[in-house]
Amino acid sequence: MQPIQLFFKELIRDIFDVTYTLFKIMIPIILVIKVVEELGGIVLLSSWLSPIMELVGLPKELGLVWATTMLTNIYAGLIVFINLDMPLTVAQASILGSMMLLAHSLPIEAAIAKKAGVNLAATLFVRIGGSLFFAWLLNLTYQTGGFLSEHAVILWQPETVTDTSYLAWAVSQVKNFAVIFLVISALLFLLKILKLLGIEKLMAVLLRPFLRILGISKEATNLTIIGVTLGLSFGGGLLINEAKRGHIAARDVFTAIMLLNLLHSLIEDTLLIMLIGADFNTIFWGRLVFSVVVVALISLGLRKLSDQTCEKYFYRSVA
């Protein structure tokens, strides 16, 4: 078989493997979330979260925004926030935005992490607990120093949804899946080109000192970068594919997923949150530093535990 034919045959196989794995996780969960939403589950969750919001310096009504974000996605959370028409300071917008960045789309993204072999409880603890702890630290900092007390300027007004039928919702989901398929296809093609050109090895060498601190192996380097920049669904899906083939050890997958849990879609999601008037330094650099410190501590803790203990409580091999 000619090299070009082999290249595209492997590419098509990889695209099918990754998208099939992701869609098999995402489709049932999206249907369940829709049912929960229709039954008022999001409103119920928001009532439970109201006291917590006040602990981090936010109005209790914003519990609905965070509940929507955690169960669906950032876009839906932003639409709820805009419709509440609630004035916030830049500090409050930054706290809310940080919580949305660290804990969103949990049913789908936690399921992807679980498919990669990561314990579900560990994922939820890191994302929800990390979100609350980061918000508490920010609130304490802002309150103590009197920072970012000016009024937040909202830069985005969402389009009014005129068709709320189930058919329109279904069509929207199909479009989302088509976009995911195209993005994964492009990413896998790019990864293969980088591998052929030797750029993948160069990136691994350059980032190795930084990733060594976090306990992420060179085999997981590029996939982690994809997740950090584009999203956990993309990076996680590729990590699942490589883990199944035995190319990445379970411990390395766990550490990489822990980083992606807190730090993913660094470009798109940051820009989205800036639209509600959040401070860039907080939601970008603050989130980045917080995530790296947390994952470095997790990695340090793992090194003190045996493989048997880790495999029992934190992760498992999917190869």
Beta strands, then each sheet from edge to edge (+ up, - down):
end
